[in-house]
């Protein structure tokens, strides 16, 4: 990928102006992203909304207007929750939507994310809605107003866990406290990664781990991406504590596994290059042999601005499939490129009507074509499909697309108007990057510190925070690419990454670290309070609720909430069982069931 400093960056919002207001963390990200895409503030005499250095309460609904460039004004609204729901900020939305429950599985009880995850996701979804509306207008549709409610962003973040909870069968791995990181004899916290059971076994044998422990540890380790916990035998943690990091690193090299010491936010701040979370570059169409073929079209509607567009998705696991899923929700026809025999993750337990519930959460509504991309005939077939597509999206390992002859430069000649999208782990921005998986990126970028307050050991969340946020950024980048194509008639290469997601999530902490301040939130931040029958999460501006901690232990959750409200404090009940989300009156939209019977969260946007 070209350097951010030298690339001829595509700016699809050139000549457009915007106005933003609302909760600072949401409005700040929306402002930054609109600027990066070429728009300028409408009120040039005023400073853009500041991004708080600490979590801030809501300052009312967010309002965003994007106009100019021959478009009718695109408008967006954001809110934390439905009126009267009691969802008023980051903490209360995390509590109500199950994020605290899933993130807390490692510890055995609900915990809040110390980073503003919901606000970050909501901001990206808001920009997606604005871009999608402009794409619809450019294709002849009417202007629309989009509303994004933060509780729906929270539900999207837990949608795979919710789907598994509502499946026809039980989890394939135990849901119990425990997980990584490990710690070495010399006190180094580190993440371990491998997708190969043979490498897992070889790593532990090199450290003289008990055979029964390494056998018992593989399943919870393998499924930690799915369950957000990993009750790995204590004997394996004991093994790493007996070896210095040098020996652990040697064992990883010999076995083919990878280890990554946890970096601090201060370390990440020093090396941070300030790059945007995505890049957009014009396709090189100098070798195009013909003009693009006419495409069948469908009229876009406000709720389906991408209707009539085709997305080819060659993605696995979460990041790229979620990107394509969001484009499908906006009306695109998504065609998955799967290997002969189909995607093996379709069979990953637990299942609904014979299909993986987690797979359905990201892939329902897509069609599929089986292609062997290792064969010349298969690659030829894929190029034929790309010639008639609007978007080609993949998350293959670095270098694989070029090796297969399926990189952007290879497909541009057959489709000069293609939006070529690559969702990666590192975006070629770090020379010493380990395997680009969610937990390794969390470890390498300081996310393990950012998501836990002062006084708690740094540890990456076992909730797939970056895979989901990376998928959101991927969809944002594709929509920006489609808008550029509609305005210029030229294809675009868009790159997004888990590293971009990590830097976006930790941005406030990185700024504090760069100024020499403590980047972590104070001890006890977003820690729910125990009641006689559950948990209560105070709003971020109601930290004084901790004074009532002992009193609340003897009260029911409902009584405890009344007690806090009587004292002028905002709080909400913590959802601890994801099944309860189906009947939670606080949520702004209902959770339904797809044709397979799997739980399906409401769309993150509403268009009117």
C-alpha positions in Angstrom: 0.0 0.0 0.0 1.3 3.5 -0.8 2.6 5.7 2.0 -0.1 8.0 3.4 2.3 10.9 2.8 2.8 10.2 -0.9 -0.5 8.6 -2.1 -2.8 10.5 -4.4 -5.7 10.2 -2.0 -9.2 10.1 -3.3 -11.4 12.6 -1.6 -15.0 11.8 -2.5 -16.5 14.7 -0.4 -14.6 17.5 -2.1 -16.8 20.6 -2.6 -19.1 19.4 0.2 -19.6 21.2 3.5 -20.8 19.8 6.9 -22.2 20.9 10.2 -22.0 18.7 13.3 -23.2 18.8 16.9 -23.9 16.2 19.6 -22.1 14.0 22.1 -18.4 14.9 21.8 -16.9 11.5 21.1 -19.4 10.7 18.4 -19.4 14.2 16.8 -15.6 14.4 16.9 -15.1 11.1 15.0 -17.8 12.1 12.4 -16.0 15.5 12.0 -12.6 13.9 11.5 -13.8 11.3 9.0 -15.8 13.9 6.9 -12.7 16.1 6.9 -10.5 13.2 5.8 -12.8 12.5 2.9 -12.6 16.1 1.7 -15.6 17.9 3.2 -15.0 21.2 5.1 -16.9 22.6 8.1 -19.8 24.9 7.2 -19.2 27.2 10.1 -15.6 28.2 9.3 -15.6 30.8 12.1 -16.2 28.2 14.7 -14.0 25.4 16.0 -15.1 21.8 15.3 -16.6 19.9 18.2 -13.9 18.9 20.7 -13.3 15.3 21.5 -13.3 14.8 25.2 -10.3 13.4 27.0 -12.5 11.6 29.4 -15.8 10.0 28.9 -18.6 12.6 28.5 -22.3 12.4 29.1 -24.7 13.0 26.3 -25.3 16.6 25.4 -28.4 15.8 23.5 -29.0 14.0 20.2 -26.3 14.4 17.5 -27.2 16.3 14.4 -25.2 16.2 11.2 -25.7 17.9 7.8 -23.6 17.3 4.7 -24.4 19.5 1.6 -23.0 20.9 -1.6 -21.4 19.4 -4.7 -24.7 19.3 -6.5 -26.4 17.1 -3.8 -29.4 17.8 -1.7 -28.5 18.1 1.9 -27.9 14.7 3.6 -28.9 14.7 7.2 -28.1 12.3 10.1 -29.3 12.1 13.6 -27.8 10.0 16.5 -29.0 9.2 19.9 -27.8 6.9 22.7 -31.1 5.2 23.0 -34.9 5.5 22.6 -36.5 8.4 24.6 -37.2 7.3 28.2 -35.0 4.2 27.9 -32.5 5.4 30.5 -29.7 4.8 27.9 -27.9 8.1 28.1 -24.2 7.5 27.5 -21.5 5.0 26.7 -21.7 3.1 30.0 -25.5 2.6 30.0 -25.5 1.4 26.4 -22.7 -1.0 27.0 -24.7 -2.3 30.0 -28.0 -2.7 28.3 -26.8 -4.3 25.0 -24.8 -7.1 26.5 -21.3 -5.7 25.8 -20.5 -5.6 29.5 -21.6 -9.2 29.9 -19.6 -10.5 26.9 -16.5 -8.5 27.7 -16.7 -9.7 31.3 -16.8 -13.4 30.5 -13.0 -13.7 31.0 -13.4 -12.4 34.6 -16.7 -14.2 35.4 -18.9 -11.1 35.7 -19.9 -8.0 33.7 -17.2 -5.4 33.1 -17.4 -2.2 31.2 -14.9 -1.4 28.4 -12.9 1.6 29.5 -12.6 2.7 25.9 -15.6 4.4 24.2 -16.4 1.5 21.9 -20.1 2.1 21.3 -19.6 5.8 20.6 -16.8 4.9 18.1 -19.0 2.4 16.3 -21.9 4.8 16.3 -19.9 7.5 14.7 -18.6 5.2 12.0 -22.1 4.0 11.3 -23.3 7.6 11.1 -20.7 8.4 8.4 -21.8 5.3 6.6 -25.4 6.5 6.6 -24.4 9.9 5.2 -22.2 8.3 2.5 -24.8 5.7 1.5 -27.4 8.5 1.2 -25.1 10.4 -1.2 -24.4 7.3 -3.2 -28.2 6.8 -3.5 -28.6 10.4 -4.7 -25.8 10.1 -7.2 -27.6 7.0 -8.6 -30.9 8.9 -9.0 -32.5 8.3 -5.7 -34.1 10.8 -3.4 -32.4 12.5 -0.4 -33.0 10.9 2.9 -32.4 11.5 6.6 -30.6 8.7 8.5 -30.9 7.9 12.2 -28.3 5.9 14.1 -29.1 4.9 17.6 -26.1 3.8 19.7 -27.9 0.8 21.3 -28.2 -0.7 17.8 -24.4 -0.3 17.4 -24.0 -2.2 20.6 -26.3 -5.0 19.5 -24.4 -5.3 16.2 -21.2 -5.7 18.2 -22.6 -8.6 20.2 -24.7 -10.1 17.3 -22.6 -13.2 16.9 -22.7 -14.0 20.6 -26.5 -13.3 20.6 -26.9 -15.6 17.6 -25.0 -18.4 19.3 -27.0 -17.9 22.5 -30.2 -18.5 20.6 -29.1 -21.5 18.6 -30.7 -24.9 18.6 -27.8 -26.5 20.4 -25.3 -25.7 23.1 -21.9 -24.1 22.6 -19.1 -26.4 21.5 -16.8 -25.0 24.1 -17.3 -24.2 27.8 -18.4 -20.7 28.8 -16.3 -20.2 31.9 -13.9 -17.6 33.3 -10.3 -17.6 32.1 -8.2 -16.6 29.2 -5.1 -15.0 27.9 -2.7 -13.2 28.1 0.0 -15.3 29.5 3.0 -14.0 31.6 6.6 -15.0 31.5 9.0 -15.6 34.3 10.5 -12.2 33.8 7.1 -10.5 34.0 6.2 -10.0 30.3 2.5 -10.2 29.5 2.1 -11.7 26.0 -0.5 -13.0 23.6 -0.1 -16.4 21.8 -1.6 -17.0 18.4 -1.9 -20.0 16.1 -4.7 -21.5 14.0 -2.9 -24.8 13.8 -3.4 -27.5 16.5 0.0 -29.0 15.6 1.8 -25.7 16.2 -0.1 -25.3 19.5 1.1 -28.7 20.7 4.7 -28.1 19.5 4.8 -24.8 21.3 3.8 -26.3 24.6 6.0 -29.4 24.2 9.0 -27.1 23.7 8.2 -25.6 27.1 7.8 -29.1 28.7 4.1 -28.5 29.4 2.0 -31.5 30.7 0.5 -33.4 27.8 -2.9 -33.5 29.3 -2.9 -29.7 29.8 -1.9 -28.9 26.3 -4.6 -31.3 25.0 -7.3 -29.8 27.2 -6.2 -26.3 26.4 -6.6 -26.4 22.6 -10.4 -26.3 22.4 -11.0 -23.3 24.7 -8.1 -21.5 23.0 -9.4 -22.3 19.5 -12.9 -21.2 20.4 -12.1 -18.0 22.3 -12.9 -15.9 19.3 -16.4 -17.3 19.4 -17.0 -17.5 23.1 -15.1 -14.4 24.5 -13.5 -16.6 27.2 -10.9 -19.3 27.3 -10.8 -21.5 30.4 -7.3 -22.7 29.6 -5.8 -25.2 32.2 -4.0 -23.4 35.0 -1.0 -25.7 34.3 -0.3 -23.9 31.1 -0.2 -20.5 32.8 2.1 -22.1 35.3 4.4 -23.3 32.5 4.9 -19.8 31.0 5.6 -18.3 34.5 8.5 -20.7 34.7 10.2 -19.6 31.5 11.8 -16.3 30.5 10.4 -14.5 27.5 13.5 -15.4 25.5 12.7 -19.1 25.8 9.0 -18.6 25.1 9.9 -16.7 21.9 12.2 -19.5 20.9 9.5 -22.0 21.4 7.2 -20.0 19.2 9.7 -19.8 16.4 10.4 -23.5 16.5 6.8 -24.5 16.6 5.3 -22.0 14.0 3.2 -20.3 16.6 3.5 -16.6 17.3 3.8 -14.6 20.5 3.4 -10.8 20.9 4.3 -9.0 24.1 1.6 -6.5 25.2 2.6 -2.9 24.2 1.7 0.1 26.3 -0.3 3.0 25.1 2.8 5.2 25.7 4.8 2.9 23.4 2.1 3.0 20.7 1.9 6.8 20.9 5.6 7.2 20.1 5.4 5.2 16.9 1.8 6.2 15.8 2.0 7.6 12.3 -1.3 9.6 12.4 -2.6 7.7 9.4 -6.4 7.7 8.7 -8.2 4.4 9.4 -8.5 3.7 5.7 -6.9 4.8 2.4 -8.6 5.5 -0.9 -6.5 5.5 -4.1 -7.6 5.7 -7.8 -7.3 2.5 -9.7 -4.6 2.4 -12.3 -6.6 1.8 -15.5 -3.9 2.5 -18.0 -4.1 -1.1 -19.2 -7.9 -1.2 -19.5 -8.7 -2.8 -22.9 -12.3 -1.6 -23.1 -14.8 0.7 -21.5 -16.8 -0.8 -18.7 -19.7 -2.9 -19.7 -23.2 -1.6 -19.0 -24.6 -2.9 -15.7 -28.1 -3.9 -14.9 -29.5 -1.4 -12.4 -32.3 -1.1 -9.9 -33.6 2.2 -8.6 -32.2 3.0 -5.2 -34.6 3.9 -2.4 -33.9 5.8 0.8 -33.6 2.6 2.8 -31.7 0.7 0.1 -29.4 3.2 -1.6 -27.2 0.4 -2.9 -30.0 -1.5 -4.6 -28.8 -2.8 -8.0 -25.1 -2.9 -7.0 -23.1 -6.2 -6.8 -20.5 -6.9 -4.2 -18.2 -9.9 -4.6 -16.9 -11.0 -1.2 -14.0 -13.4 -0.7 -13.8 -13.1 3.1 -13.6 -15.4 6.1 -14.3 -15.1 9.8 -15.5 -11.6 10.8 -13.9 -8.5 9.3 -14.7 -8.8 5.6 -18.0 -10.7 6.0 -19.3 -8.0 8.3 -18.2 -5.3 5.8 -20.2 -7.1 3.1 -23.1 -7.8 5.5 -23.5 -4.0 6.1 -23.4 -3.3 2.3 -26.1 -5.9 1.9 -28.3 -4.3 4.5 -28.0 -1.1 2.4 -29.4 -3.0 -0.6 -26.4 -4.4 -2.4 -26.5 -7.9 -3.9 -23.7 -9.8 -2.1 -22.1 -12.8 -3.7 -19.7 -14.8 -1.5 -16.7 -16.5 -3.2 -16.3 -19.8 -1.3 -14.0 -22.7 -1.8 -15.2 -26.0 -3.4 -17.5 -27.6 -0.8 -18.5 -24.3 0.6 -17.2 -22.2 3.6 -16.3 -24.7 6.4 -17.4 -22.1 8.9 -21.0 -22.7 7.9 -20.8 -25.8 10.1 -19.2 -24.2 13.1 -21.4 -25.0 16.2 -23.8 -24.0 17.6 -26.2 -24.3 14.7 -29.7 -23.1 13.8 -31.5 -25.4 11.4 -28.2 -27.0 10.5 -26.3 -23.8 9.8 -23.8 -22.1 12.1 -25.6 -19.4 14.1 -22.5 -17.2 14.2 -22.0 -17.6 10.4 -25.6 -16.5 9.8 -25.1 -13.4 11.9 -22.7 -12.1 9.3 -23.8 -13.9 6.1 -27.5 -14.2 6.0 -29.1 -13.0 2.8 -25.9 -13.6 0.7 -25.7 -15.8 -2.3 -22.6 -17.9 -2.9 -20.4 -19.2 -5.8 -17.9 -22.0 -5.2 -14.6 -21.2 -6.9 -11.2 -22.9 -6.6 -9.0 -19.8 -6.7 -5.9 -22.0 -6.7 -6.7 -23.2 -10.2 -6.3 -21.1 -13.4 -9.9 -21.8 -14.4 -11.1 -20.7 -11.0 -9.2 -17.4 -11.2 -10.5 -16.8 -14.7 -14.0 -17.3 -13.4 -13.5 -14.9 -10.6 -12.1 -12.3 -13.0 -15.2 -12.7 -15.1 -17.4 -12.1 -12.1 -15.3 -9.0 -11.1 -15.8 -7.6 -14.6 -19.5 -7.2 -13.9 -19.3 -6.3 -10.2 -19.2 -3.0 -8.5 -17.1 -4.1 -5.5 -14.6 -6.8 -5.0 -13.8 -7.3 -1.3 -11.4 -9.8 0.4 -9.3 -10.3 3.5 -6.7 -12.7 2.3 -3.3 -12.9 3.8 -0.8 -10.2 2.8 0.6 -10.8 -0.7 -1.9 -13.6 -1.6 -4.0 -11.5 -4.0 -0.9 -10.4 -6.0 0.4 -14.0 -6.1 -2.9 -15.2 -7.5 -3.1 -12.4 -10.1 -6.1 -11.0 -8.4 -4.8 -7.7 -6.9 -6.2 -4.3 -7.8 -3.8 -3.8 -10.7 -4.9 -7.2 -12.1 -8.6 -6.5 -12.0 -8.6 -2.8 -13.0 -8.1 -3.7 -16.7 -11.2 -5.8 -16.8 -13.3 -3.4 -14.8 -12.0 0.2 -14.6 -14.9 1.3 -12.4 -14.4 -1.4 -9.8 -14.1 -0.5 -6.1 -11.4 -2.9 -4.9 -11.5 -3.3 -1.2 -8.9 -5.0 1.1 -9.6 -5.4 4.8 -6.3 -6.4 6.4 -4.7 -6.7 9.8 -1.9 -4.2 9.5 -2.2 -2.3 6.2 1.6 -2.6 5.8 2.1 0.1 8.4 4.3 -1.8 10.9 7.5 -3.6 9.9 7.6 -6.0 12.8 3.9 -6.8 12.8 2.8 -10.3 14.0 -0.1 -12.3 12.7 -2.9 -9.8 11.9 -5.6 -11.3 14.1 -7.9 -9.4 16.5 -6.1 -10.3 19.8 -2.6 -9.9 18.4 -3.5 -6.5 17.1 -5.0 -5.6 20.5 -1.8 -6.7 22.2 0.5 -4.9 19.8 -1.3 -1.5 19.9 -2.0 -0.9 23.6 -5.7 -1.8 23.4 -5.2 -4.2 26.3 -4.5 -1.1 28.4 -7.2 1.1 26.9 -10.1 -1.3 27.6 -9.2 -1.7 31.3 -9.0 1.0 33.9 -6.1 1.9 36.1 -5.4 -0.8 38.7 -6.3 -3.7 36.4 -3.6 -5.7 34.5 -3.5 -4.9 30.8 -5.3 -7.6 28.8 -6.9 -7.6 25.4 -10.6 -8.1 25.5 -11.7 -11.6 24.4 -14.7 -10.0 22.7 -13.7 -9.5 19.0 -13.6 -5.7 19.3 -11.3 -5.0 16.4 -12.8 -7.5 14.0 -16.2 -5.8 14.4 -14.8 -2.2 14.3 -12.6 -3.2 11.4 -15.6 -4.5 9.5 -17.4 -1.2 10.1 -14.4 0.8 8.8 -14.3 -1.5 5.8 -17.9 -0.7 4.9 -17.3 3.0 5.5 -14.3 2.9 3.1 -16.2 1.0 0.4 -19.1 3.5 0.6 -16.6 6.3 0.2 -15.1 4.5 -2.8 -18.5 4.0 -4.4 -19.3 7.7 -3.9 -16.0 8.7 -5.6 -16.8 6.3 -8.5 -20.3 7.8 -8.9 -18.8 11.3 -9.0 -15.7 10.6 -11.2 -16.6 7.4 -13.2 -13.3 5.9 -12.0 -12.6 2.9 -9.9 -11.0 3.1 -6.5 -8.8 0.9 -4.3 -9.8 1.1 -0.6 -7.8 -0.4 2.2 -8.8 -0.7 5.8 -7.3 -2.6 8.7 -7.6 -3.9 12.3 -4.7 -1.5 13.1 -6.8 1.4 11.9 -9.6 0.2 14.1 -7.3 0.0 17.1 -5.9 3.4 16.6 -9.4 4.9 16.2 -10.6 3.2 19.4 -7.6 4.3 21.4 -7.3 7.8 19.9 -8.2 9.7 23.1 -5.8 7.6 25.2 -3.0 7.9 22.6 -3.4 11.7 22.8 -3.1 11.7 26.5 0.0 9.4 26.3 1.6 11.7 23.7 1.3 14.6 26.2 2.9 12.6 29.0 -0.3 12.1 30.9 -1.7 8.8 32.3 -3.6 7.4 29.3 -5.7 5.0 31.3 -9.1 5.7 32.9 -9.3 5.9 36.7 -9.6 2.8 38.9 -13.1 1.4 39.0 -14.2 3.2 35.8 -17.3 1.6 34.3 -17.3 -1.2 37.0 -20.9 -2.3 37.5 -22.3 -2.4 41.1 -23.7 -5.7 42.5 -27.3 -5.9 43.7 -29.1 -8.8 45.4 -30.3 -10.1 42.0 -28.0 -8.6 39.4 -25.9 -5.6 38.5 -26.3 -1.9 38.0 -24.2 0.3 35.7 -24.0 4.0 36.7 -23.7 6.5 33.9 -20.2 7.9 33.4 -21.2 11.2 35.0 -22.7 9.4 38.0 -19.5 7.9 39.5 -20.8 9.0 42.9 -23.1 6.0 42.7 -20.1 4.0 44.1 -20.9 5.5 47.5 -24.1 3.3 47.5 -22.3 0.1 46.7 -22.8 -1.6 50.0 -26.4 -0.5 50.2 -27.2 -1.8 46.7 -26.0 -5.3 47.6 -29.0 -5.7 49.8 -31.5 -4.4 47.3 -33.1 -5.8 44.1 -31.9 -4.2 40.9 -35.2 -2.3 40.5 -35.1 -1.0 44.0 -31.4 -0.1 43.6 -32.1 1.9 40.5 -34.9 3.8 42.3 -32.4 4.6 45.1 -29.9 6.0 42.7 -32.5 8.0 40.7 -33.8 9.5 43.9 -30.3 10.8 44.5 -30.1 12.4 41.1 -27.8 9.7 39.6 -28.3 8.0 36.2 -27.9 4.3 35.9 -29.4 1.2 34.2 -29.6 -2.5 34.8 -26.8 -4.7 33.3 -27.9 -7.3 30.8 -26.2 -10.5 32.0 -28.1 -13.1 29.9 -28.1 -12.3 26.2 -31.5 -14.1 25.8 -33.0 -11.3 27.8 -32.3 -8.9 25.0 -35.3 -10.3 23.0 -37.7 -8.8 25.5 -35.8 -5.7 26.7 -38.1 -2.7 26.5 -35.1 -0.3 26.6 -33.9 -1.2 23.1 -34.9 1.0 20.2 -35.6 -1.8 17.8 -36.7 -5.5 18.2 -34.5 -8.5 17.8 -36.1 -10.8 15.2 -35.4 -14.3 13.8 -34.0 -15.1 10.4 -35.4 -17.8 8.2 -33.2 -20.4 9.9 -34.5 -19.3 13.3 -31.3 -17.5 14.4 -31.6 -14.2 16.3 -31.2 -11.2 14.0 -30.4 -7.7 15.4 -32.1 -4.6 14.0 -30.4 -2.7 11.2 -28.1 -0.1 12.6 -29.6 2.8 10.6 -33.2 4.0 9.9 -33.8 6.0 6.7 -36.7 8.4 6.2 
